[in-house]
Each structure stands twice: as C-alpha cells, then as structure tokens.
Amino acid sequence: GSEDIIAGNVSKYIVLPAAYSGQPKKGHLIFDACFESGNLGRVDHVTEFEYDLFIRPDTCNPRFRVWFNFTVENVKESQ
C-alpha cells in the first residue's frame, strides 16, 4: 500500500479518548515536536496505554527514520 505523507510536526497535540469532551485530565497525553530537530508527524490513539506514533523521515535521506525526538507531557504515574 501507499504510505501517507507526513508534512509537519505535531504541536502540543492532546490525545483524548473517543467520545470524551472537556478539559484534559491527568493521563491524557500531550505530544509535542514543534521544536528544532523534532520529528513526530502524527499520533493515533489505540488504547489508554497504546499509541501509534508516526515519525517523519530524516531530512537528508527520506528513506530512513533512524532517530526520533519529541516530548510527552501530562503522564499519570501508572501510565
């Protein structure tokens, strides 16, 4: 199959469970890669403890993804 093109970095992306509305609670993760060398392009929520993370290709060689750099905030202790 064809691979989706990921153009930009995730910027303070808050992952909320399906059908949840309101302010994020502790444990609703906040991903951020909007800084120099950040390369997280997309986050898909699978379960409370599982996420699919899509890393943007390396700048000089789009065939490879040999590093990753992003932050995660709002994590609860058991998570």
Number of C-alpha atoms within 10 A of each C-alpha: 3 4 5 7 9 15 10 14 20 23 18 15 15 17 17 18 13 8 5 8 8 6 8 15 11 12 17 18 23 18 21 21 22 18 13 7 14 20 25 24 21 19 16 11 15 10 10 13 9 10 13 11 13 17 21 21 20 15 11 7 9 9 9 11 14 9 12 15 14 18 15 13 14 14 13 11 7 6 11
